[in-house]
Amino acid sequence: MIELSNSDLAAVWQAIYQRTDYRWPIGQSSAAKLAMLTSVVNAGSSRDELSAALSPMLVSDDANRAAQWIIRDWGGIRRTSDTSIEQMVIGFRDYSIEAVNDFISEHGCNRISSWSKLLAFQNTERWAIYDSRTAVALNVALMSAGRDPCFEMPLSRNKTIKPKHAAIRAEQNHRSLVGYLDYLSVLNALKVYRNLQNIGQVEMILFANAEAIVNASSR
């Protein structure tokens, strides 16, 4: 696991924390699908509210439908097939630490932008979303603290993120990279350092501020 000193954490936090208000759009079609899943929440509900409503469904007979909505409709990853989503649902089973660790050991970072969304919705205190925005933003923050950009990065289509992604990948060449469990370790360290409620708050700060973090970077 990555170990960060208090000075490292201070530098990383300074790099990532900005008051960016990121609004997550949910289209009309996705809102209609959500209404068919549950009447407890709607398209205007917060992510925490959506997670509270959909988390029990991820371990029910409706698990596939809930997972499809989270990944495709909420997450916007529409190319993920029914078969791939079903394999994630089967692999996570009861979402115990043992089941998740087994899944990660088998799949590594493959489709991590998709499956980490299921984990984050199932338990916002234990798991977090890992995607191109959060991974690039965290790598940039680590570099600002004088540390190596050691996290695997899913591909990005974002016009601001993509060039930085390419530059970091060139710097990472031939280095040993880390993934989800180390990511959770860093997020947990930042949560404790800033006395936050859960790691989801750190993840959302990374996600919302990703473009600003990239634009402010000098290395």
Secondary structure, DSSP 8 states (H G I E B T S, - for coil): -----HHHHHHHHHHH-----------HHHHHHHHHH-SS--TTS-HHHHHHHHTGGGGSTTHHHHHHIIIIIIT--TT--HHHHHHHHHHHTT--HHHHHHHHHHHTTTTHHHHHHHHHHH-TTT-----HHHHHHHHHHHHHTT----B-------TTHHHHHHHHHHHHTT---B-HHHHHHHHHHHHHHHT-S-HHHHHHHHHHHHHHHHHH---
